[in-house]
Amino acid sequence: MKKLLALLLALGLAFTAGCGKSSTEAPKAAGAKKLTVALLPKSKGNAYFISVKAGAEKAAKELGIDLIFDGPTDPDPAKQNEIIENWIALGVDVIAAACENKEGISTALRKAQAKGIKVITYDSDAAPDARSFFVNQATSQGIGETLMDEAARLMGDSGEFAIITASLTAQNMIEWQKQIEIRRVAKYPNLKMVAIRPCDDLKDKAQSEATALMAANPNLKLIMNICSPAVPGAAEAVKQAGKTGKVKVIGLGLPNENRAYVKGGVTDSVILWNTGHLGELTMQAAVALAQGKLKAGDKSFPGPLGTFAIEGDNLLLGKPFIFNAGNIDQFNF
């Protein structure tokens, strides 16, 4: 009888211990919720944003969060707003947006904030009150000065150049144009910008615009492209026109899209930053913001990629980098 009582007591203690463990851990597992970050590109088919997405996916996996990636097929501010409205309805935790139209998207982002959704921007900013931080790939001044300095190096003391942009409303490109002009006036007054044309973030349209620019401006010495599809588009136009070396091509683009043109001598300089790192840093900042680890007034942001400076509410990825025939084979993105 004593043996039976001892056995029952032992079983009872084991059962009690087991129940205690379940009651502590089960609620924790049931209550655990993955953060959901929604990443909005200007256009989801653009190779630039595809490479940003790859970096974001890498970070999302490392951080253990859910990533939603969606955007317009072509740059479309109204479609961006529609997607944000959908994310508000879904109740995502953070929205990270590359803004096609600063004023147009800011109203939707303010609405998201009012619903308790954290908002950051990357690549192209919204109004400051519509987000907490802007993950800035480089300062507008740095980009504008680098582009203008490269143009001047290739053109010499005088000559005409033209700009191909994605759209005339993209806020980041408007800022870059301002800085290009400030640099030109201050350091290269004998260089003349004769035209600026939008290509709607499309390579084929950029090629058509470059062809038209060369026809309308027979003394054109350089085409400066400030969106990634425009660089290979303009290069193809120059190549087909038989003006390789005569009309220089530079711009903001991806090494892989421009490698053949750079090595073939059509494109002289491709200027950018590590787009994968931009995606990673945007995700890391989004999660830190949601967890209260990134706050207004912070001066730096430490993370797996290193420590990045914060200037005001701009989290800076770094300075622009120049890809050319001498180094482009070292990069694969």
C-alpha positions, 0 to 999 in steps of 0.5 A: 500500500505504501509503495502504491501511495508513493507511486501515485504521489510521484506521478502526481508531482510529475503531472503537476510539474508538467502542467506548470511548464505547459501553463507557463510556455503555452501562453508565451508561444500563443502570444508571440507575434511576428512583426510585419514590415511592408516595403513599398517600391516606386515600381516593383519591376525596376531592377533597382528595387528588385535588388533592394528587395533582395537585401530586405529579404535577407534582413527579414530572415535574419530578424525573424519578421514577415516582409510584404513587398508590393508596389505599382508596375510603373511609377504611379503615385495613386497606386502607391496610395492604394497599396498603403490604404490596403496595408492600413486595413491589414494592420501591418506594424511598419510601412517603409516607402520609397515615395514617387510623389512627396505630397501625394503619399504623405496624406496616406502615410499620416493616416497610417501613423494615426492608426498606430503603424510606424512609418519610415521612408527610403530612397525618396522621402515623404514630408517629415511629419508623415514618417519617423526616419528617412533611410537615405542612400546618400545625401542629395548634395553628395549625389548631385556633386558626384554626378556634376564632377564626373560630367565635368571631368569627362566634358572638360571646360565647356559644352552641353549636357542633358539629363534623363530622369524617371519623372518630373515629380519624384522628390529625390530626383528633384533634389538631385537636380537642384544640387547638380545645378548648384554645383554647376553654377559654383564650379563649372559655369561654362557647362550648359544643361540644355534639356531634361526629359522623363523616361517613366523609369523605362529603359526603352523610353530612355533610349528614345529620349536619348535619341531625340536629345542627340538629334535636337542638340548636335553639340551634345557632349554628355547624357546624365541619367538620374534613374537606373533604367535610363543609364543602359537606355541612353547607352544603347541609343548612343551605341546605335547612333554610332556616337560612342566616345563622342557623347558620354554617358553617366548616371545612377545605375546598377553595375550588372545592368551596365557592365557591357556598356562600361566595358565596351566604352559606351558608358564612362561612369555608373554612380550608386550605392550598395542597393542590397545594403539599402534594403537591409538597413531599411529593414533593420531600421524598421524593426528597431523603430517598432521595438523602440530601439530607434528614437528621435534624437539618436545620433547613430544606428548600430547594426549587423552592417556597421554603425551608421550616422543619423543627421536629424531624422536622416539615417545615412547609408553612405557616400556615392560610389563610382563604378567604372571599367577598372572596378565594375567586375568586382561587383555583382548586383 
